[in-house]
């Protein structure tokens, strides 16, 4: 199955600051809940190149994060529903 363009756009948006600070796409991975479509694919093609996708039993469904292998860069990837909930709480 193809990944939604909105998902790719969200990933690109979250990758941009990491790339700007010197992280290389080949040293960044996205960690997602085990068993998701992205994990089954093993990678996703972004505007910055191919991004590795790895499973975690500790990441809840619908959440993921980007992390650089040397732990210099980190960011959560959230869907717009999560952001809206956070905004409502503030």
C-alpha positions as CSV (number, residue, x, y, z in Angstrom):
1,X,0.0,0.0,0.0
2,X,1.1,3.6,-0.7
3,X,1.7,5.9,2.2
4,X,-0.6,8.9,2.3
5,X,1.0,12.1,0.9
6,X,-0.2,13.9,4.1
7,X,1.9,11.4,6.2
8,X,5.0,12.0,3.9
9,X,4.4,15.8,4.3
10,X,4.3,15.5,8.1
11,X,7.5,13.3,8.1
12,X,9.2,15.8,5.8
13,X,8.1,18.7,8.1
14,X,9.6,16.9,11.2
15,X,12.8,15.9,9.3
16,X,13.6,19.4,8.1
17,X,15.0,20.8,11.4
18,X,17.1,17.7,11.9
19,X,18.6,17.9,8.4
20,X,19.2,21.7,8.8
21,X,21.2,21.0,12.0
22,X,23.5,18.6,10.2
23,X,21.9,15.2,10.7
24,X,22.1,13.0,7.5
25,X,19.1,11.1,6.3
26,X,21.1,7.9,6.2
27,X,21.7,8.2,10.0
28,X,18.1,9.0,11.0
29,X,15.5,6.4,11.6
30,X,11.8,6.6,12.4
31,X,10.6,4.4,15.3
32,X,6.9,3.4,15.1
33,X,4.6,1.0,16.9
34,X,5.4,-2.7,16.0
35,X,3.0,-4.1,13.3
36,X,2.2,-0.8,11.5
37,X,2.2,-0.5,7.7
38,X,5.3,1.7,7.8
39,X,7.3,-0.9,9.9
40,X,6.2,-3.6,7.5
41,X,7.6,-1.6,4.6
42,X,10.9,-1.0,6.4
43,X,11.5,2.4,4.9
44,X,9.7,5.4,3.5
45,X,10.8,7.7,0.7
46,X,10.8,11.3,1.9
47,X,11.8,14.6,0.3
48,X,15.2,14.2,1.8
49,X,15.7,10.6,0.7
50,X,15.0,7.1,2.0
51,X,14.2,7.0,5.8
52,X,14.6,3.7,7.7
53,X,11.6,2.6,9.8
54,X,12.1,0.4,12.8
55,X,9.5,-1.1,15.2
56,X,9.2,-0.6,18.9
57,X,6.9,-2.3,21.4
58,X,7.1,0.8,23.6
59,X,5.7,3.3,21.1
60,X,1.8,3.5,21.1
61,X,-0.1,3.1,17.9
62,X,-0.4,6.3,15.9
63,X,2.8,7.8,17.4
64,X,6.4,7.7,16.1
65,X,9.6,9.6,16.5
66,X,12.7,10.4,14.5
67,X,16.1,9.8,16.0
68,X,19.6,10.1,14.7
69,X,21.8,7.1,15.2
70,X,24.3,9.2,17.3
71,X,21.4,10.6,19.3
72,X,22.1,14.2,18.3
73,X,18.7,14.8,16.8
74,X,15.2,13.8,18.1
75,X,11.7,14.8,17.3
76,X,8.2,13.3,17.8
77,X,6.0,12.8,14.7
78,X,2.4,13.5,15.7
79,X,-0.8,13.6,13.7
80,X,-2.9,16.8,13.6
81,X,-5.4,15.3,16.1
82,X,-2.6,15.0,18.7
83,X,-1.6,18.7,18.1
84,X,-5.2,19.8,18.5
85,X,-5.6,17.9,21.8
86,X,-2.4,19.5,23.1
87,X,-3.6,23.0,22.0
88,X,-6.9,22.4,23.8
89,X,-5.0,21.5,27.0
90,X,-2.9,24.7,27.1
